[in-house]
């Protein structure tokens, strides 16, 4: 069974939810449901074990990537 609610949000709260909904493709209602579960039912949250690894490869990294350290040469 579901329950329908009406709430009032500040402009900033609505803008934050609206931006996240646009970014993720989720509805504002789903974002609110997930926030309630995270805040008030932490033991129910799904947990995935493991690690996250991010790797990047650049053909020609710029100076910001190499840290502008002396002794590092960019291969042409």
N, C-alpha and C positions, 0 to 999 in steps of 0.2 A: 504494500500500500504506500502511496506517496502522499505528501502533504504540500499544498500550495501555500506560498507565503508572499507577502509584499513587504519590501524593506525600502528604506530611504538611504541613499548614499550621498556623500559630498561629491562635488564636481571632480575633485582629484581622485577619489576612490573609483568613480565611474570611469574616468579617463584611463586609469591604471588597468582596470578590468577589461575595458574595451580594447586597449592596445594589446594586452596579452591574448585576448580572444582572436584578434586579427593575426597576431604572430603565430599562434598555435593551431588555429582553425577550430578550436573548441568553443562551445557556447559559454556565455557569461554564467549561466546557471550551472554548467558542469564545472567551471572554475570555482564557483562558490562551494559546490558540493565537495570538491577535492580539498579546498581550504579547510572546511569544517572537519573532514576526516583527518587531515594532517594535524590540526590543532587540538581536537578533542577525542580522537580515537587513534593515538599513535601506534598502538599494538596491532591495529587492523591494516596499517599501511603495508602494501606489498614490499618485500625486501628481496633484492637480487644480489647474490654474493658474486664476488669477482673483482676485477680491476678494470679501470678504463685507461686506454692508451691512445694518445694522439700523436701522429707523426706527420711532419710536413717535408716536402722535397721541392727545392727550387732549382731551376736551371741556372739562374743568375741572381743570387741573393743580394739585396741592397745592403748598404752600410749599417742600417738599423738592425738587420737580422744578424750580421756578423759581429755586432757590438763595437764596431770601429776600433777593434783592438789591433795594435801593431803586430806585424808578423803574420797576419792572416791575409792571404791573397785570394782574390776571386779568379777562378779559371775562366779564360776567354773561350 
